[in-house]
Amino acid sequence: MAGIKALVGLSFSGAIGLTFLLLGCALEQYGVYWPLFVLIFHVICPIPTFISRRLSDDVDSTSNACRELAYFFTTGIVVSAFGLPIIMARTDLIQWGACGLVMASNAVIFLTVLGFFLVFGRGDDFSWEQW
C-alpha cells in the first residue's frame, strides 16, 4: 500500500510540474510556446540511469564506472534543462516570468524523477521493474 501512495504522490507532483511549464507557455502575457522544448530534457533525463542499472553487474559497489558515467550524463541533462530557459530569456525569446515558471517546473519535475528512483529503485519486492 505504501508503494501505491508513493506512486500517487509522484504523479501528483509531476502534474504540478507540468502545470508550471504550461503556465509559463500559455498565460496571456507570455504567449509563446518555446519553453516546451524543456520537455525533451524531462524525457531523456532518466534514460542514462535506466541503462546503467540494466548494464551494471555489481549493485553493492560504491563506485562503478558505468553508473558514474550515467550520473555525469544525467547531471549534464539537468543543467541543460535549467540553462535553456535562461538563455531564451536573455535573448528575449521568452519573458523572465515565463523563465521563472519553467525553472519552477524543472525543479518539481526533476525532484519527482529523483523521488521515483529513490522509491522504486531499491530492488525490493516493490520496484519499477515489475511495472
N, CA, C and O atoms as CSV, one atom per row, in Angstrom:
chain,resi,resn,atom,element,x,y,z
A,1,MET,N,N,0.812,-1.191,0.000
A,1,MET,CA,C,0.000,0.000,0.000
A,1,MET,C,C,0.856,1.255,0.000
A,1,MET,O,O,0.458,2.284,-0.546
A,2,ALA,N,N,2.032,1.169,0.614
A,2,ALA,CA,C,2.906,2.342,0.647
A,2,ALA,C,C,3.415,2.683,-0.749
A,2,ALA,O,O,3.643,3.852,-1.063
A,3,GLY,N,N,3.593,1.666,-1.582
A,3,GLY,CA,C,4.041,1.908,-2.947
A,3,GLY,C,C,2.995,2.618,-3.786
A,3,GLY,O,O,3.325,3.439,-4.641
A,4,ILE,N,N,1.730,2.301,-3.538
A,4,ILE,CA,C,0.655,2.963,-4.272
A,4,ILE,C,C,0.568,4.426,-3.860
A,4,ILE,O,O,0.349,5.293,-4.706
A,5,LYS,N,N,0.737,4.712,-2.564
A,5,LYS,CA,C,0.731,6.098,-2.104
A,5,LYS,C,C,1.898,6.875,-2.702
A,5,LYS,O,O,1.750,8.042,-3.065
A,6,ALA,N,N,3.045,6.238,-2.803
A,6,ALA,CA,C,4.204,6.896,-3.411
A,6,ALA,C,C,3.952,7.165,-4.888
A,6,ALA,O,O,4.311,8.226,-5.399
A,7,LEU,N,N,3.340,6.212,-5.569
A,7,LEU,CA,C,3.050,6.390,-6.986
A,7,LEU,C,C,2.053,7.526,-7.210
A,7,LEU,O,O,2.211,8.313,-8.143
A,8,VAL,N,N,1.040,7.613,-6.370
A,8,VAL,CA,C,0.066,8.698,-6.479
A,8,VAL,C,C,0.724,10.034,-6.162
A,8,VAL,O,O,0.458,11.027,-6.839
A,9,GLY,N,N,1.575,10.074,-5.146
A,9,GLY,CA,C,2.281,11.307,-4.805
A,9,GLY,C,C,3.222,11.769,-5.905
A,9,GLY,O,O,3.314,12.962,-6.195
A,10,LEU,N,N,3.915,10.824,-6.512
A,10,LEU,CA,C,4.815,11.174,-7.606
A,10,LEU,C,C,4.054,11.666,-8.825
A,10,LEU,O,O,4.491,12.605,-9.490
A,11,SER,N,N,2.933,11.052,-9.122
A,11,SER,CA,C,2.157,11.511,-10.273
A,11,SER,C,C,1.533,12.877,-10.006
A,11,SER,O,O,1.408,13.685,-10.926
A,12,PHE,N,N,1.140,13.146,-8.764
A,12,PHE,CA,C,0.612,14.462,-8.420
A,12,PHE,C,C,1.684,15.539,-8.553
A,12,PHE,O,O,1.418,16.614,-9.089
A,13,SER,N,N,2.889,15.257,-8.070
A,13,SER,CA,C,3.951,16.254,-8.190
A,13,SER,C,C,4.384,16.435,-9.648
A,13,SER,O,O,4.756,17.540,-10.044
A,14,GLY,N,N,4.343,15.386,-10.436
A,14,GLY,CA,C,4.620,15.533,-11.865
A,14,GLY,C,C,3.585,16.395,-12.556
A,14,GLY,O,O,3.917,17.186,-13.440
A,15,ALA,N,N,2.324,16.245,-12.154
A,15,ALA,CA,C,1.265,17.079,-12.729
A,15,ALA,C,C,1.436,18.540,-12.333
A,15,ALA,O,O,1.168,19.435,-13.134
A,16,ILE,N,N,1.879,18.787,-11.108
A,16,ILE,CA,C,2.146,20.163,-10.674
A,16,ILE,C,C,3.280,20.756,-11.501
A,16,ILE,O,O,3.197,21.912,-11.916
A,17,GLY,N,N,4.335,19.987,-11.745
A,17,GLY,CA,C,5.446,20.469,-12.554
A,17,GLY,C,C,5.032,20.786,-13.984
A,17,GLY,O,O,5.431,21.810,-14.537
A,18,LEU,N,N,4.243,19.919,-14.574
A,18,LEU,CA,C,3.766,20.178,-15.939
A,18,LEU,C,C,2.813,21.375,-15.985
A,18,LEU,O,O,2.757,22.086,-16.989
A,19,THR,N,N,2.064,21.598,-14.902
A,19,THR,CA,C,1.192,22.771,-14.839
A,19,THR,C,C,2.026,24.052,-14.836
A,19,THR,O,O,1.683,25.017,-15.520
A,20,PHE,N,N,3.114,24.066,-14.075
A,20,PHE,CA,C,4.007,25.236,-14.093
A,20,PHE,C,C,4.563,25.475,-15.495
A,20,PHE,O,O,4.638,26.615,-15.954
A,21,LEU,N,N,4.947,24.402,-16.164
A,21,LEU,CA,C,5.501,24.538,-17.506
A,21,LEU,C,C,4.463,25.098,-18.474
A,21,LEU,O,O,4.765,25.996,-19.260
A,22,LEU,N,N,3.254,24.575,-18.418
A,22,LEU,CA,C,2.214,25.064,-19.321
A,22,LEU,C,C,1.791,26.489,-18.981
A,22,LEU,O,O,1.429,27.253,-19.876
A,23,LEU,N,N,1.830,26.858,-17.704
A,23,LEU,CA,C,1.546,28.247,-17.341
A,23,LEU,C,C,2.613,29.189,-17.891
A,23,LEU,O,O,2.308,30.311,-18.295
A,24,GLY,N,N,3.847,28.736,-17.903
A,24,GLY,CA,C,4.923,29.546,-18.479
A,24,GLY,C,C,4.781,29.734,-19.973
A,24,GLY,O,O,5.362,30.658,-20.543
A,25,CYS,N,N,4.024,28.879,-20.604
A,25,CYS,CA,C,3.805,28.984,-22.047
A,25,CYS,C,C,2.492,29.679,-22.387
A,25,CYS,O,O,2.454,30.529,-23.277
A,26,ALA,N,N,1.431,29.332,-21.695
A,26,ALA,CA,C,0.097,29.670,-22.165
A,26,ALA,C,C,-0.531,30.894,-21.518
A,26,ALA,O,O,-1.589,31.337,-21.966
A,27,LEU,N,N,0.076,31.453,-20.488
A,27,LEU,CA,C,-0.513,32.664,-19.922
A,27,LEU,C,C,-0.500,33.774,-20.960
A,27,LEU,O,O,0.397,33.849,-21.800
A,28,GLU,N,N,-1.496,34.624,-20.890
A,28,GLU,CA,C,-1.704,35.620,-21.943
A,28,GLU,C,C,-0.525,36.578,-22.096
A,28,GLU,O,O,-0.189,36.971,-23.214
A,29,GLN,N,N,0.105,36.956,-20.986
A,29,GLN,CA,C,1.211,37.906,-21.095
A,29,GLN,C,C,2.490,37.256,-21.639
A,29,GLN,O,O,3.389,37.968,-22.087
A,30,TYR,N,N,2.592,35.928,-21.610
A,30,TYR,CA,C,3.775,35.258,-22.152
A,30,TYR,C,C,3.514,34.811,-23.582
A,30,TYR,O,O,4.214,35.250,-24.494
A,31,GLY,N,N,2.544,33.965,-23.800
A,31,GLY,CA,C,2.020,33.632,-25.105
A,31,GLY,C,C,2.936,32.984,-26.128
A,31,GLY,O,O,2.582,32.949,-27.306
A,32,VAL,N,N,4.073,32.479,-25.746
A,32,VAL,CA,C,4.927,31.743,-26.685
A,32,VAL,C,C,5.152,30.347,-26.120
A,32,VAL,O,O,5.127,30.137,-24.908
A,33,TYR,N,N,5.370,29.413,-27.014
A,33,TYR,CA,C,5.482,28.020,-26.586
A,33,TYR,C,C,6.902,27.479,-26.717
A,33,TYR,O,O,7.095,26.263,-26.756
A,34,TRP,N,N,7.889,28.353,-26.785
A,34,TRP,CA,C,9.278,27.912,-26.845
A,34,TRP,C,C,9.715,27.133,-25.601
A,34,TRP,O,O,10.526,26.216,-25.729
A,35,PRO,N,N,9.218,27.457,-24.411
A,35,PRO,CA,C,9.667,26.684,-23.241
A,35,PRO,C,C,9.298,25.204,-23.268
A,35,PRO,O,O,9.824,24.430,-22.467
A,36,LEU,N,N,8.420,24.797,-24.158
A,36,LEU,CA,C,8.075,23.379,-24.227
A,36,LEU,C,C,9.240,22.509,-24.697
A,36,LEU,O,O,9.186,21.286,-24.570
A,37,PHE,N,N,10.291,23.129,-25.239
A,37,PHE,CA,C,11.471,22.350,-25.616
A,37,PHE,C,C,12.145,21.719,-24.402
A,37,PHE,O,O,12.947,20.797,-24.549
A,38,VAL,N,N,11.829,22.206,-23.214
A,38,VAL,CA,C,12.377,21.625,-21.987
A,38,VAL,C,C,11.847,20.207,-21.774
A,38,VAL,O,O,12.475,19.406,-21.081
A,39,LEU,N,N,10.703,19.899,-22.365
A,39,LEU,CA,C,10.154,18.543,-22.240
A,39,LEU,C,C,11.109,17.486,-22.785
A,39,LEU,O,O,11.108,16.347,-22.317
A,40,ILE,N,N,11.914,17.853,-23.759
A,40,ILE,CA,C,12.900,16.901,-24.292
A,40,ILE,C,C,13.855,16.472,-23.180
A,40,ILE,O,O,14.184,15.293,-23.053
A,41,PHE,N,N,14.299,17.446,-22.372
A,41,PHE,CA,C,15.202,17.121,-21.268
A,41,PHE,C,C,14.496,16.306,-20.191
A,41,PHE,O,O,15.111,15.443,-19.565
A,42,HIS,N,N,13.215,16.573,-19.970
A,42,HIS,CA,C,12.477,15.805,-18.967
A,42,HIS,C,C,12.333,14.350,-19.391
A,42,HIS,O,O,12.346,13.452,-18.549
A,43,VAL,N,N,12.198,14.114,-20.681
A,43,VAL,CA,C,12.035,12.743,-21.174
A,43,VAL,C,C,13.360,11.981,-21.157
A,43,VAL,O,O,13.391,10.810,-20.777
A,44,ILE,N,N,14.449,12.627,-21.561
A,44,ILE,CA,C,15.722,11.897,-21.657
A,44,ILE,C,C,16.505,11.862,-20.347
A,44,ILE,O,O,17.536,11.194,-20.274
A,45,CYS,N,N,16.049,12.556,-19.323
A,45,CYS,CA,C,16.772,12.578,-18.052
A,45,CYS,C,C,16.959,11.197,-17.424
A,45,CYS,O,O,18.085,10.885,-17.035
A,46,PRO,N,N,15.947,10.359,-17.301
A,46,PRO,CA,C,16.173,9.068,-16.634
A,46,PRO,C,C,16.803,7.996,-17.509
A,46,PRO,O,O,17.149,6.928,-17.003
A,47,ILE,N,N,16.962,8.240,-18.789
A,47,ILE,CA,C,17.461,7.192,-19.686
A,47,ILE,C,C,18.872,6.713,-19.322
A,47,ILE,O,O,19.088,5.501,-19.302
A,48,PRO,N,N,19.857,7.599,-19.029
A,48,PRO,CA,C,21.175,7.071,-18.650
A,48,PRO,C,C,21.147,6.216,-17.390
A,48,PRO,O,O,21.883,5.234,-17.293
A,49,THR,N,N,20.315,6.573,-16.439
A,49,THR,CA,C,20.234,5.782,-15.214
A,49,THR,C,C,19.585,4.433,-15.477
A,49,THR,O,O,20.023,3.422,-14.930
A,50,PHE,N,N,18.546,4.401,-16.308
A,50,PHE,CA,C,17.935,3.119,-16.675
A,50,PHE,C,C,18.943,2.211,-17.364
A,50,PHE,O,O,19.007,1.016,-17.076
A,51,ILE,N,N,19.732,2.777,-18.277
A,51,ILE,CA,C,20.722,1.976,-18.999
A,51,ILE,C,C,21.802,1.472,-18.057
A,51,ILE,O,O,22.195,0.308,-18.134
A,52,SER,N,N,22.290,2.336,-17.165
A,52,SER,CA,C,23.366,1.910,-16.269
A,52,SER,C,C,22.890,0.866,-15.268
A,52,SER,O,O,23.657,-0.020,-14.893
A,53,ARG,N,N,21.652,0.953,-14.834
A,53,ARG,CA,C,21.141,-0.067,-13.912
A,53,ARG,C,C,20.938,-1.399,-14.624
A,53,ARG,O,O,21.051,-2.461,-14.012
A,54,ARG,N,N,20.643,-1.339,-15.898
A,54,ARG,CA,C,20.464,-2.573,-16.662
A,54,ARG,C,C,21.824,-3.229,-16.949
A,54,ARG,O,O,21.940,-4.454,-16.919
A,55,LEU,N,N,22.848,-2.415,-17.226
A,55,LEU,CA,C,24.151,-2.950,-17.592
A,55,LEU,C,C,25.061,-3.209,-16.401
A,55,LEU,O,O,26.052,-3.928,-16.529
A,56,SER,N,N,24.744,-2.642,-15.260
A,56,SER,CA,C,25.621,-2.740,-14.105
A,56,SER,C,C,25.577,-4.145,-13.520
A,56,SER,O,O,24.506,-4.706,-13.292
A,57,ASP,N,N,26.764,-4.703,-13.279
A,57,ASP,CA,C,26.860,-6.039,-12.697
A,57,ASP,C,C,26.829,-5.988,-11.177
A,57,ASP,O,O,26.089,-6.734,-10.536
A,58,ASP,N,N,27.639,-5.099,-10.605
A,58,ASP,CA,C,27.820,-5.037,-9.166
A,58,ASP,C,C,26.920,-3.949,-8.589
A,58,ASP,O,O,27.199,-2.761,-8.746
A,59,VAL,N,N,25.850,-4.353,-7.927
A,59,VAL,CA,C,24.884,-3.399,-7.389
A,59,VAL,C,C,25.379,-2.810,-6.069
A,59,VAL,O,O,25.093,-1.651,-5.772
A,60,ASP,N,N,26.109,-3.580,-5.282
A,60,ASP,CA,C,26.526,-3.131,-3.954
A,60,ASP,C,C,27.787,-2.283,-3.976
A,60,ASP,O,O,28.155,-1.708,-2.952
A,61,SER,N,N,28.444,-2.194,-5.093
A,61,SER,CA,C,29.675,-1.429,-5.187
A,61,SER,C,C,29.395,0.059,-5.053
A,61,SER,O,O,28.396,0.559,-5.572
A,62,THR,N,N,30.283,0.769,-4.353
A,62,THR,CA,C,30.099,2.214,-4.187
A,62,THR,C,C,30.559,2.974,-5.414
A,62,THR,O,O,30.062,4.069,-5.677
A,63,SER,N,N,31.489,2.426,-6.165
A,63,SER,CA,C,31.989,3.087,-7.362
A,63,SER,C,C,31.903,2.133,-8.545
A,63,SER,O,O,32.464,1.037,-8.526
A,64,ASN,N,N,31.196,2.569,-9.558
A,64,ASN,CA,C,31.016,1.775,-10.759
A,64,ASN,C,C,31.156,2.739,-11.932
A,64,ASN,O,O,30.493,3.775,-11.957
A,65,ALA,N,N,31.999,2.418,-12.893
A,65,ALA,CA,C,32.266,3.346,-13.996
A,65,ALA,C,C,31.015,3.619,-14.829
A,65,ALA,O,O,30.781,4.753,-15.248
A,66,CYS,N,N,30.229,2.604,-15.062
A,66,CYS,CA,C,29.005,2.784,-15.851
A,66,CYS,C,C,28.021,3.694,-15.121
A,66,CYS,O,O,27.409,4.571,-15.729
A,67,ARG,N,N,27.874,3.480,-13.822
A,67,ARG,CA,C,26.956,4.300,-13.031
A,67,ARG,C,C,27.456,5.737,-12.928
A,67,ARG,O,O,26.664,6.676,-13.004
A,68,GLU,N,N,28.746,5.912,-12.758
A,68,GLU,CA,C,29.308,7.260,-12.681
A,68,GLU,C,C,29.139,8.010,-14.001
A,68,GLU,O,O,28.858,9.209,-13.993
A,69,LEU,N,N,29.303,7.333,-15.118
A,69,LEU,CA,C,29.083,7.956,-16.422
A,69,LEU,C,C,27.617,8.330,-16.596
A,69,LEU,O,O,27.309,9.382,-17.156
A,70,ALA,N,N,26.712,7.481,-16.123
A,70,ALA,CA,C,25.284,7.793,-16.191
A,70,ALA,C,C,24.963,9.006,-15.330
A,70,ALA,O,O,24.166,9.849,-15.741
A,71,TYR,N,N,25.565,9.119,-14.137
A,71,TYR,CA,C,25.361,10.301,-13.297
A,71,TYR,C,C,25.883,11.556,-13.989
A,71,TYR,O,O,25.271,12.620,-13.896
A,72,PHE,N,N,27.004,11.432,-14.676
A,72,PHE,CA,C,27.576,12.571,-15.399
A,72,PHE,C,C,26.642,13.038,-16.509
A,72,PHE,O,O,26.380,14.234,-16.642
A,73,PHE,N,N,26.139,12.091,-17.310
A,73,PHE,CA,C,25.215,12.466,-18.389
A,73,PHE,C,C,23.910,13.035,-17.843
A,73,PHE,O,O,23.369,13.995,-18.393
A,74,THR,N,N,23.404,12.443,-16.762
A,74,THR,CA,C,22.170,12.940,-16.156
A,74,THR,C,C,22.365,14.347,-15.614
A,74,THR,O,O,21.483,15.193,-15.760
A,75,THR,N,N,23.493,14.605,-14.999
A,75,THR,CA,C,23.785,15.949,-14.498
A,75,THR,C,C,23.851,16.946,-15.643
A,75,THR,O,O,23.340,18.060,-15.525
A,76,GLY,N,N,24.475,16.558,-16.748
A,76,GLY,CA,C,24.518,17.440,-17.911
A,76,GLY,C,C,23.142,17.733,-18.469
A,76,GLY,O,O,22.869,18.857,-18.891
A,77,ILE,N,N,22.275,16.741,-18.476
A,77,ILE,CA,C,20.912,16.932,-18.975
A,77,ILE,C,C,20.148,17.884,-18.057
A,77,ILE,O,O,19.440,18.770,-18.534
A,78,VAL,N,N,20.287,17.705,-16.747
A,78,VAL,CA,C,19.570,18.556,-15.796
A,78,VAL,C,C,20.073,19.995,-15.866
A,78,VAL,O,O,19.272,20.931,-15.852
A,79,VAL,N,N,21.368,20.178,-15.940
A,79,VAL,CA,C,21.917,21.532,-16.046
A,79,VAL,C,C,21.477,22.192,-17.350
A,79,VAL,O,O,21.186,23.388,-17.373
A,80,SER,N,N,21.429,21.433,-18.415
A,80,SER,CA,C,20.952,21.976,-19.694
A,80,SER,C,C,19.489,22.379,-19.623
A,80,SER,O,O,19.088,23.380,-20.217
A,81,ALA,N,N,18.690,21.606,-18.899
A,81,ALA,CA,C,17.271,21.940,-18.757
A,81,ALA,C,C,17.087,23.231,-17.971
A,81,ALA,O,O,16.151,23.984,-18.238
A,82,PHE,N,N,17.957,23.498,-17.014
A,82,PHE,CA,C,17.876,24.755,-16.282
A,82,PHE,C,C,18.500,25.908,-17.066
A,82,PHE,O,O,18.117,27.062,-16.877
A,83,GLY,N,N,19.447,25.607,-17.932
A,83,GLY,CA,C,20.105,26.654,-18.695
A,83,GLY,C,C,19.323,27.139,-19.900
A,83,GLY,O,O,19.415,28.311,-20.263
A,84,LEU,N,N,18.552,26.255,-20.528
A,84,LEU,CA,C,17.812,26.627,-21.733
A,84,LEU,C,C,16.834,27.771,-21.509
A,84,LEU,O,O,16.815,28.692,-22.325
A,85,PRO,N,N,16.015,27.774,-20.448
A,85,PRO,CA,C,15.121,28.913,-20.257
A,85,PRO,C,C,15.854,30.215,-19.965
A,85,PRO,O,O,15.386,31.290,-20.340
A,86,ILE,N,N,16.991,30.126,-19.303
A,86,ILE,CA,C,17.768,31.343,-19.024
A,86,ILE,C,C,18.301,31.928,-20.325
A,86,ILE,O,O,18.264,33.142,-20.523
A,87,ILE,N,N,18.792,31.076,-21.202
A,87,ILE,CA,C,19.284,31.557,-22.494
A,87,ILE,C,C,18.135,32.129,-23.320
A,87,ILE,O,O,18.298,33.153,-23.983
A,88,MET,N,N,16.984,31.478,-23.285
A,88,MET,CA,C,15.832,32.003,-24.016
A,88,MET,C,C,15.392,33.364,-23.469
A,88,MET,O,O,15.009,34.247,-24.236
A,89,ALA,N,N,15.445,33.532,-22.159
A,89,ALA,CA,C,15.044,34.802,-21.564
A,89,ALA,C,C,16.065,35.899,-21.855
A,89,ALA,O,O,15.684,37.049,-22.076
A,90,ARG,N,N,17.342,35.566,-21.859
A,90,ARG,CA,C,18.361,36.577,-22.133
A,90,ARG,C,C,18.353,37.027,-23.590
A,90,ARG,O,O,18.751,38.153,-23.889
A,91,THR,N,N,17.915,36.179,-24.482
A,91,THR,CA,C,17.821,36.565,-25.895
A,91,THR,C,C,16.443,37.114,-26.251
A,91,THR,O,O,16.136,37.298,-27.429
A,92,ASP,N,N,15.615,37.377,-25.251
A,92,ASP,CA,C,14.272,37.932,-25.406
A,92,ASP,C,C,13.360,37.047,-26.241
A,92,ASP,O,O,12.439,37.543,-26.889
A,93,LEU,N,N,13.600,35.767,-26.232
A,93,LEU,CA,C,12.706,34.824,-26.888
A,93,LEU,C,C,11.479,34.569,-26.008
A,93,LEU,O,O,10.363,34.429,-26.508
A,94,ILE,N,N,11.702,34.512,-24.694
A,94,ILE,CA,C,10.620,34.414,-23.723
A,94,ILE,C,C,10.829,35.504,-22.677
A,94,ILE,O,O,11.903,36.100,-22.601
A,95,GLN,N,N,9.809,35.761,-21.879
A,95,GLN,CA,C,9.928,36.764,-20.818
A,95,GLN,C,C,10.483,36.113,-19.554
A,95,GLN,O,O,10.477,34.890,-19.416
A,96,TRP,N,N,10.965,36.956,-18.630
A,96,TRP,CA,C,11.583,36.440,-17.423
A,96,TRP,C,C,10.581,35.757,-16.501
A,96,TRP,O,O,10.947,34.839,-15.767
A,97,GLY,N,N,9.334,36.187,-16.528
A,97,GLY,CA,C,8.307,35.499,-15.732
A,97,GLY,C,C,8.084,34.078,-16.204
A,97,GLY,O,O,7.937,33.160,-15.397
A,98,ALA,N,N,8.060,33.901,-17.515
A,98,ALA,CA,C,7.939,32.555,-18.078
A,98,ALA,C,C,9.164,31.719,-17.727
A,98,ALA,O,O,9.059,30.519,-17.473
A,99,CYS,N,N,10.321,32.364,-17.718
A,99,CYS,CA,C,11.548,31.654,-17.334
A,99,CYS,C,C,11.453,31.164,-15.893
A,99,CYS,O,O,11.862,30.043,-15.590
A,100,GLY,N,N,10.916,31.998,-15.004
A,100,GLY,CA,C,10.750,31.587,-13.614
A,100,GLY,C,C,9.797,30.414,-13.467
A,100,GLY,O,O,10.046,29.498,-12.683
A,101,LEU,N,N,8.703,30.442,-14.223
A,101,LEU,CA,C,7.761,29.321,-14.157
A,101,LEU,C,C,8.374,28.039,-14.714
A,101,LEU,O,O,8.123,26.953,-14.191
A,102,VAL,N,N,9.162,28.159,-15.754
A,102,VAL,CA,C,9.821,26.970,-16.316
A,102,VAL,C,C,10.876,26.445,-15.358
A,102,VAL,O,O,11.060,25.233,-15.253
A,103,MET,N,N,11.573,27.330,-14.657
A,103,MET,CA,C,12.563,26.882,-13.667
A,103,MET,C,C,11.872,26.168,-12.497
A,103,MET,O,O,12.377,25.163,-11.996
A,104,ALA,N,N,10.720,26.689,-12.067
A,104,ALA,CA,C,9.959,26.001,-11.014
A,104,ALA,C,C,9.494,24.639,-11.509
A,104,ALA,O,O,9.520,23.658,-10.767
A,105,SER,N,N,9.074,24.585,-12.756
A,105,SER,CA,C,8.669,23.321,-13.354
A,105,SER,C,C,9.825,22.333,-13.374
A,105,SER,O,O,9.652,21.164,-13.030
A,106,ASN,N,N,11.000,22.798,-13.776
A,106,ASN,CA,C,12.175,21.923,-13.801
A,106,ASN,C,C,12.476,21.374,-12.417
A,106,ASN,O,O,12.738,20.181,-12.265
A,107,ALA,N,N,12.442,22.233,-11.411
A,107,ALA,CA,C,12.750,21.782,-10.058
A,107,ALA,C,C,11.769,20.710,-9.607
A,107,ALA,O,O,12.177,19.687,-9.056
A,108,VAL,N,N,10.483,20.937,-9.835
A,108,VAL,CA,C,9.473,19.976,-9.381
A,108,VAL,C,C,9.584,18.667,-10.154
A,108,VAL,O,O,9.514,17.594,-9.554
A,109,ILE,N,N,9.753,18.731,-11.449
A,109,ILE,CA,C,9.792,17.501,-12.245
A,109,ILE,C,C,11.063,16.700,-11.979
A,109,ILE,O,O,11.006,15.474,-11.890
A,110,PHE,N,N,12.201,17.366,-11.849
A,110,PHE,CA,C,13.423,16.611,-11.586
A,110,PHE,C,C,13.438,16.045,-10.171
A,110,PHE,O,O,14.011,14.978,-9.948
A,111,LEU,N,N,12.821,16.734,-9.205
A,111,LEU,CA,C,12.682,16.140,-7.879
A,111,LEU,C,C,11.722,14.951,-7.914
A,111,LEU,O,O,11.879,14.001,-7.148
A,112,THR,N,N,10.741,15.005,-8.789
A,112,THR,CA,C,9.840,13.865,-8.968
A,112,THR,C,C,10.583,12.670,-9.550
A,112,THR,O,O,10.377,11.538,-9.113
A,113,VAL,N,N,11.444,12.913,-10.530
A,113,VAL,CA,C,12.248,11.823,-11.109
A,113,VAL,C,C,13.183,11.240,-10.050
A,113,VAL,O,O,13.345,10.023,-9.962
A,114,LEU,N,N,13.797,12.116,-9.245
A,114,LEU,CA,C,14.657,11.643,-8.161
A,114,LEU,C,C,13.857,10.815,-7.162
A,114,LEU,O,O,14.316,9.763,-6.714
A,115,GLY,N,N,12.676,11.282,-6.816
A,115,GLY,CA,C,11.818,10.522,-5.905
A,115,GLY,C,C,11.427,9.177,-6.472
A,115,GLY,O,O,11.333,8.193,-5.738
A,116,PHE,N,N,11.196,9.127,-7.785
A,116,PHE,CA,C,10.883,7.845,-8.422
A,116,PHE,C,C,12.016,6.856,-8.232
A,116,PHE,O,O,11.783,5.696,-7.892
A,117,PHE,N,N,13.251,7.311,-8.452
A,117,PHE,CA,C,14.381,6.390,-8.319
A,117,PHE,C,C,14.639,6.025,-6.861
A,117,PHE,O,O,15.112,4.925,-6.579
A,118,LEU,N,N,14.338,6.921,-5.936
A,118,LEU,CA,C,14.522,6.587,-4.529
A,118,LEU,C,C,13.465,5.598,-4.042
A,118,LEU,O,O,13.767,4.707,-3.248
A,119,VAL,N,N,12.226,5.750,-4.514
A,119,VAL,CA,C,11.147,4.875,-4.059
A,119,VAL,C,C,11.182,3.529,-4.768
A,119,VAL,O,O,11.056,2.486,-4.125
A,120,PHE,N,N,11.351,3.541,-6.083
A,120,PHE,CA,C,11.211,2.316,-6.853
A,120,PHE,C,C,12.538,1.702,-7.283
A,120,PHE,O,O,12.531,0.680,-7.970
A,121,GLY,N,N,13.648,2.268,-6.915
A,121,GLY,CA,C,14.932,1.757,-7.373
A,121,GLY,C,C,15.690,0.931,-6.369
A,121,GLY,O,O,16.861,0.624,-6.592
A,122,ARG,N,N,15.068,0.561,-5.273
A,122,ARG,CA,C,15.771,-0.181,-4.231
A,122,ARG,C,C,15.951,-1.653,-4.557
A,122,ARG,O,O,16.802,-2.316,-3.963
A,123,GLY,N,N,15.177,-2.171,-5.480
A,123,GLY,CA,C,15.319,-3.574,-5.855
A,123,GLY,C,C,14.599,-4.527,-4.924
A,123,GLY,O,O,14.865,-5.729,-4.963
A,124,ASP,N,N,13.697,-4.036,-4.086
A,124,ASP,CA,C,12.949,-4.935,-3.212
A,124,ASP,C,C,11.737,-5.488,-3.959
A,124,ASP,O,O,11.695,-5.444,-5.188
A,125,ASP,N,N,10.770,-5.998,-3.239
A,125,ASP,CA,C,9.639,-6.635,-3.902
A,125,ASP,C,C,8.732,-5.644,-4.629
A,125,ASP,O,O,7.942,-6.055,-5.480
A,126,PHE,N,N,8.824,-4.357,-4.318
A,126,PHE,CA,C,8.010,-3.346,-4.995
A,126,PHE,C,C,8.945,-2.408,-5.744
A,126,PHE,O,O,9.335,-1.367,-5.216
A,127,SER,N,N,9.299,-2.763,-6.949
A,127,SER,CA,C,10.225,-1.943,-7.735
A,127,SER,C,C,9.594,-1.586,-9.058
A,127,SER,O,O,8.558,-2.138,-9.430
A,128,TRP,N,N,10.216,-0.663,-9.771
A,128,TRP,CA,C,9.684,-0.189,-11.047
A,128,TRP,C,C,9.788,-1.243,-12.126
A,128,TRP,O,O,9.118,-1.131,-13.153
A,129,GLU,N,N,10.607,-2.264,-11.928
A,129,GLU,CA,C,10.794,-3.278,-12.945
A,129,GLU,C,C,9.564,-4.152,-13.126
A,129,GLU,O,O,9.376,-4.749,-14.186
A,130,GLN,N,N,8.720,-4.232,-12.095
A,130,GLN,CA,C,7.511,-5.040,-12.239
A,130,GLN,C,C,6.415,-4.275,-12.989
A,130,GLN,O,O,5.430,-4.887,-13.403
A,131,TRP,N,N,6.550,-2.994,-13.170
A,131,TRP,CA,C,5.540,-2.208,-13.878
A,131,TRP,C,C,5.780,-2.380,-15.305
A,131,TRP,O,O,5.057,-1.814,-16.125
